[in-house]
Amino acid sequence: MKNRQLYFSYRPDGTPTPDVFGERLVDVGAPGEGELLCRNLTVSVDPYLRLKMHDRRSYTPPLQIGEAIPGRAVAEVLESRAPGFSAGDHVMIYGGWQEYAVVSAKAAQKVDLATASAGAWLGPLGMTGMTAYAGLMHIGKPKAGETLVVSGAAGAVGGIVGQIGKILGCRVIGIAGGEEKCRSVTEHLGFNACLNYREPHLATRLENVCGGGADIYFDNVGGEISRAVASTFNNFGRFIVCGLVSQYSGQQPAEPTAFDEFMRLILTRKLTVGGFIVTDIEHHYPEFEETMAGWLKSGQVVHREHVRQGFDEIVPAFLGMLSGENTGKSIVHIA
Ligand code: NDP
């Protein structure tokens, strides 16, 4: 059996282009003891892949030229050599950007597509939701009445963060790229307000709409936007550093003194700054899964997804997500 597979073709400088990815046909290996042969049904496209294209130390090793592109997927088990899994089961795996994958059963999670769609498993019920939930709850420690500011508000993680904030009684202010996205964030996700960062004077507009400043900032983007938000922090604010997507393509800092200015804010406003990577906090998964499943069932959290169809759409979906085409979780159905 042959497998269409996307691989890393060269290290981009700046915004990636389609030729960063190559495609090849490879043999599908047979599963060994404890492994599953799976057919990927729906793959996730995520910003961290751009980070992995840099040849530098990070929380995950850099991609090597020629390496198959990794990524999460919802898949169907075709053959199982592991107890507890059978052909026909649906699983969430690190299946990569390819049609078939052989994976260790230990890293596979069974999912029920009758109770939630593949997009929901890759979104609010998966790594995306876990990132939003654990980052906000365990680093942000939100209290009712506080002001929570969320960048990347129309995206997968940001949209869920704001909805959880509302459930907990926070006043939630989103930041997103464009008026239409901002409108959808307030109308469909229930944020109190959402500001378009493409318009000038973000810090001033934020202060006006916050009626004071931010108590918690859940940062998905970094860069200029985060500098604007940081300047509005209330005393004892919590800065949750989740992602820096505005910087992933190697943008140059606009202002060399920004770091010192930020250190001054940490001190004078007594801020807590916490970075996290979702894979380090997996012990919160059971608590998260139960809570999030309940919120989705009750309609308190709404799942939104941006869907493309077909294997050829994986790369366009990834590049489109980096440039902001998506509202909600970006996924591609390939089978
Ligand atoms: P999104 O669904 O939010 O998609 C990415 C979004 O980034 C785009 O839709 C776009 O929205 C926005 N964006 C792109 N370029 C810029 C820019 N220059 N300035 C501001 N916004 C920009 O992706 P995810 O929800 O999957 O991920 C959000 C963040 O969370 C990422 O930084 C990601 O790396 C991080 N993350 C961190 C994890 C962790 O463990 N710490 C785990 C998972 C994700 P717009 O139109 O509004 O510009």
Residues whose N, C-alpha, C, O or C-beta is under 5 A from the ligand:
A	BS01	NDP	D46 P47 Y48 T131 G152 G155 A156 V157 G158 A176 G177 N220 V221 C242 G243 L244 V245 S246 F276 I277 V278 T279 M321 L322 S323 G324 E325 N326 G328
